Amino acid sequence: MEIREAIAERRSTRAFTEREVTREELYEILRAGIMAPSACNMQSWHFYVVAGEERGKLRGVCADWVAEAPLTIIVCTDRSAIEARFGERAKKFAVQDTALAMENMLLAATGLGLGGCVIGAYDQDACAVSFGIPEHHHVVALLPIGEPREKIPPRERKPLEDVVTFVGGQKNF
Ligand SMILES: Cc1cc2nc3c(=O)[nH]c(=O)nc-3n(C[C@H](O)[C@H](O)[C@H](O)COP(=O)(O)O)c2cc1C
């Protein structure tokens, strides 16, 4: 799939078929994640892949439907190295790194005919405890992935005029 098509076709997907995500697909998605740009290429991310029976532990951590996805990637910042270098600013860098990795993974999933959704609403402590996530890995989002159960219409976007301010530049913008 062409990149423009993947950007246009990606939808937040919250209902999945029973079809498993294959190992090849999962690795393609994870590789797309780590191809994202990151501050000083420090790649301050860590991913936990939750599949099989372990998915049950997602109940109580976030919305129940997430546990129905064939797999969920728990996206964490790993700030140990980046914090040593950048101090307080590392927090922002690490979150930016993971955000870019997530979009790459969602686009890769779209290219494979799969879908996913960024989940920002989850219980931070319950998530860390349920999956044995150590303190230096800070969970920033969950990313359930699977085959969409139905075609999802696009959600409306604000018009560009509302969200873009041009500062100087060429006349033909
Ligand atoms: C930071 C962030 C947090 C989000 N958290 C949730 C969430 O907790 N639950 C959910 O169902 N969708 C969540 N979403 C998905 C958004 O609702 C979705 O991206 C938005 O409605 C636009 O729809 P689209 O992604 O299909 O274009 C989140 C998205 C982002 C970027």
PDBQT file of the ligand as one rigid body, heavy atoms in Angstrom, charges set to zero:
ROOT
HETATM    1  C1  LIG A 201      -3.257  10.220  22.514  1.00  0.00    +0.000 C 
HETATM    2  C2  LIG A 201      -4.485   9.475  22.090  1.00  0.00    +0.000 A 
HETATM    3  C3  LIG A 201      -5.259   8.833  23.034  1.00  0.00    +0.000 A 
HETATM    4  C4  LIG A 201      -6.386   8.111  22.645  1.00  0.00    +0.000 A 
HETATM    5  N1  LIG A 201      -7.071   7.409  23.590  1.00  0.00    +0.000 NA
HETATM    6  C5  LIG A 201      -8.129   6.662  23.208  1.00  0.00    +0.000 A 
HETATM    7  C6  LIG A 201      -8.805   5.864  24.180  1.00  0.00    +0.000 A 
HETATM    8  O1  LIG A 201      -8.461   5.823  25.348  1.00  0.00    +0.000 OA
HETATM    9  N2  LIG A 201      -9.867   5.124  23.766  1.00  0.00    +0.000 N 
HETATM   10  C7  LIG A 201     -10.271   5.112  22.454  1.00  0.00    +0.000 A 
HETATM   11  O2  LIG A 201     -11.233   4.395  22.144  1.00  0.00    +0.000 OA
HETATM   12  N3  LIG A 201      -9.645   5.847  21.504  1.00  0.00    +0.000 NA
HETATM   13  C8  LIG A 201      -8.570   6.620  21.850  1.00  0.00    +0.000 A 
HETATM   14  N4  LIG A 201      -7.883   7.340  20.903  1.00  0.00    +0.000 N 
HETATM   15  C9  LIG A 201      -8.306   7.303  19.486  1.00  0.00    +0.000 C 
HETATM   16  C10 LIG A 201      -9.002   8.594  19.078  1.00  0.00    +0.000 C 
HETATM   17  O3  LIG A 201     -10.300   8.620  19.621  1.00  0.00    +0.000 OA
HETATM   18  C11 LIG A 201      -9.034   8.699  17.526  1.00  0.00    +0.000 C 
HETATM   19  O4  LIG A 201      -7.722   8.781  17.046  1.00  0.00    +0.000 OA
HETATM   20  C12 LIG A 201      -9.817   9.924  17.047  1.00  0.00    +0.000 C 
HETATM   21  O5  LIG A 201     -11.173   9.847  17.426  1.00  0.00    +0.000 OA
HETATM   22  C13 LIG A 201      -9.754  10.095  15.529  1.00  0.00    +0.000 C 
HETATM   23  O6  LIG A 201     -10.244   8.955  14.860  1.00  0.00    +0.000 OA
HETATM   24  P1  LIG A 201      -9.318   8.159  13.837  1.00  0.00    +0.000 P 
HETATM   25  O7  LIG A 201      -8.074   7.739  14.571  1.00  0.00    +0.000 OA
HETATM   26  O8  LIG A 201     -10.124   6.983  13.380  1.00  0.00    +0.000 OA
HETATM   27  O9  LIG A 201      -8.985   9.077  12.711  1.00  0.00    +0.000 OA
HETATM   28  C14 LIG A 201      -6.757   8.064  21.265  1.00  0.00    +0.000 A 
HETATM   29  C15 LIG A 201      -5.958   8.699  20.328  1.00  0.00    +0.000 A 
HETATM   30  C16 LIG A 201      -4.831   9.376  20.710  1.00  0.00    +0.000 A 
HETATM   31  C17 LIG A 201      -3.949  10.003  19.657  1.00  0.00    +0.000 C 
ENDROOT
TORSDOF 0
